[in-house]
Amino acid sequence: MIQSPIEPLQLTLFSRQGCCLCEGLEQRLQDLDLSRLKPPLSLEVIDIDAAGIEPELRTRYDLEVPVLALQGKPLPRVSPRLSGEGLFNWLQRLCSTIAGSD
């Protein structure tokens, strides 16, 4: 029997262009191998100022970016000082908590 791969959870970064915190967090996330997390994550970046974005999203996150959400649920704010390895470990703890709650 072939074991099917685990479907990745959706990690969403709400950000905006020109925000140094947003760009720094996005770069650190892009540098990580999110598929190694258990369960794995898939990153989507949403620019809240882009054309076609729902006004509710822009209003909700306008003064809050960068905001990370896992499976649509906002996560606690991550420190901009957190290194790549620290960010990976933080995400793994969150994933383990979510996986344990199913």
C-alpha positions in Angstrom: 0.0 0.0 0.0 1.4 3.4 -1.0 1.3 6.0 1.7 -0.1 9.3 0.5 1.9 12.4 1.4 0.5 14.6 4.1 -1.4 17.6 2.7 0.4 20.8 3.7 -1.4 23.2 6.0 -1.8 26.8 4.6 0.5 29.4 6.1 -0.6 32.9 5.0 1.5 36.0 5.3 -0.5 39.2 5.1 1.9 42.0 4.2 2.5 45.1 2.0 5.2 46.2 -0.3 7.6 48.7 1.3 7.2 47.3 4.8 10.6 46.3 6.1 9.1 44.0 8.7 6.9 42.3 6.1 9.7 41.9 3.6 12.1 40.6 6.3 9.6 38.0 7.5 8.7 36.9 4.0 12.4 36.4 3.2 13.0 34.3 6.3 10.0 32.2 5.5 11.1 31.8 1.9 14.5 30.6 3.1 13.0 27.9 5.2 12.1 24.4 4.0 8.5 24.5 5.2 7.9 21.0 3.8 10.1 19.6 6.6 7.7 20.7 9.3 5.3 18.1 10.7 2.7 18.6 9.3 4.3 20.5 6.3 3.3 24.1 5.5 2.6 25.8 2.2 3.3 29.6 2.2 1.0 32.1 0.5 1.8 35.8 0.6 -1.0 38.3 0.3 -0.3 42.0 -0.3 -3.2 43.7 1.4 -2.8 46.7 -0.8 -3.0 44.8 -4.1 -5.8 45.3 -6.5 -8.7 43.0 -6.0 -8.1 42.5 -2.3 -11.3 42.4 -0.2 -11.7 45.7 1.6 -12.4 43.8 4.8 -8.9 42.2 4.7 -7.2 45.6 4.1 -9.2 47.1 7.0 -8.5 44.2 9.3 -4.7 44.1 8.8 -3.9 47.6 7.7 -2.1 48.6 10.9 -1.1 45.1 11.9 1.1 43.7 9.1 3.0 41.5 9.0 0.4 39.0 10.1 0.8 35.2 9.9 -2.3 33.0 9.7 -2.3 29.2 9.8 -5.4 27.6 8.2 -7.0 31.0 8.2 -6.5 31.6 12.0 -4.2 34.5 12.9 -1.1 33.5 14.8 0.6 35.4 17.7 3.0 38.1 16.4 6.4 36.8 15.6 9.5 38.7 16.8 11.3 40.4 13.9 14.5 39.4 15.7 13.8 35.7 15.4 16.4 33.9 13.3 15.5 31.5 10.5 16.2 28.5 12.7 14.2 30.2 15.6 11.3 30.8 13.2 11.4 27.2 12.0 11.3 25.9 15.6 8.4 28.4 16.5 6.4 27.2 13.5 7.1 23.5 14.4 5.8 24.1 17.9 2.6 25.7 16.5 2.2 22.8 14.0 2.6 20.2 16.7 0.0 22.0 18.8 -2.5 22.0 15.9 -1.7 18.4 15.0 -2.3 17.4 18.6 -5.7 19.1 18.7 -7.2 17.1 15.8 
